[in-house]
Amino acid sequence: MKIALVGLVLGLTLFAVVPLAHAEADECPAAPSIAAHYLHEQGIKSGSETFKNVVSVISKQMGPQTDFNNVKACDTEQYKRLVIFNVVNSLNYSK
C-alpha cells in the first residue's frame, strides 16, 4: 500500500511540474524561433538560402541557456528587439 501511495504522489508531482516547465519554455522563445517568425512575417520562406543563413547566424550568436548578447530569453521585449535587430543586420549584410 505504501509503494502504491508513493507512486501516486510521485506521478501527480510530475504531472503538475512538467506542464509548468513546458509553459515557461513557450513564453520565452529562443532567438532562432523569433528570427524564423520575423522572417516569415517578411515573406521569406523557410527553405530559402536567406532563411537558412540568417537563422544559422542567429543560432551561432546565442550564448548559454539561450542568452542572446547577454540578454535572457525571458526578458521578452528586450530579447525580441535585439534578435530582430540582428536579423535585419544579417539581411542587409547578405544583400
C-alpha positions in Angstrom: 0.0 0.0 0.0 2.8 2.4 0.8 4.5 1.8 -2.5 1.3 2.5 -4.4 0.8 5.7 -2.5 4.3 6.9 -3.1 4.0 6.1 -6.8 0.7 8.1 -6.9 2.2 11.1 -5.2 5.3 11.0 -7.4 3.1 10.7 -10.5 0.9 13.6 -9.5 4.0 15.7 -8.7 5.5 15.0 -12.1 2.2 15.8 -13.8 2.0 19.1 -12.0 5.6 20.1 -12.7 6.0 19.1 -16.4 3.3 21.4 -17.8 4.6 24.4 -15.9 8.1 23.8 -17.3 6.7 23.5 -20.8 4.6 26.7 -20.4 7.6 28.7 -19.3 9.6 27.5 -22.4 6.8 28.6 -24.7 6.7 32.0 -23.1 10.4 32.5 -23.6 11.2 31.6 -27.2 14.8 31.2 -28.2 16.4 33.5 -30.7 16.2 31.2 -33.7 12.4 30.9 -33.2 12.0 34.6 -33.0 14.2 35.0 -36.1 12.1 32.4 -38.0 8.9 34.1 -37.1 10.1 37.5 -38.2 11.5 36.2 -41.5 8.1 34.5 -42.2 6.4 37.9 -41.5 8.7 39.4 -44.1 7.7 36.8 -46.7 10.9 34.9 -46.6 10.3 31.1 -47.0 11.7 28.5 -44.6 13.6 26.6 -47.3 15.3 29.6 -48.9 19.0 30.2 -48.6 18.4 33.6 -47.0 16.2 32.0 -44.3 18.7 29.2 -43.5 21.7 31.6 -43.4 20.0 34.2 -41.2 18.7 31.6 -38.7 22.1 29.9 -38.7 23.8 33.3 -37.9 21.3 34.0 -35.1 21.8 30.5 -33.7 25.5 30.9 -33.5 25.2 34.2 -31.6 23.3 32.6 -28.8 25.0 32.1 -25.5 24.4 29.6 -22.7 20.8 29.0 -21.6 19.5 30.7 -24.8 21.0 34.0 -23.8 21.5 36.4 -26.7 24.2 39.1 -26.3 23.9 38.5 -22.5 20.1 39.1 -22.5 18.0 36.3 -21.1 15.2 34.9 -23.3 12.6 35.6 -20.7 13.4 39.3 -20.8 11.0 39.0 -23.7 10.7 42.5 -25.2 14.4 43.4 -25.0 15.4 39.9 -26.2 13.0 40.1 -29.1 14.1 43.6 -30.2 17.8 42.5 -30.0 17.2 39.4 -32.1 15.2 41.2 -34.7 17.8 44.0 -34.9 20.4 41.3 -35.6 18.1 39.6 -38.2 17.8 42.9 -40.0 21.5 43.4 -39.9 22.1 39.9 -41.3 19.6 40.5 -44.1 21.3 43.8 -45.0 24.7 42.1 -44.9 23.5 39.3 -47.2 22.4 41.6 -50.0 
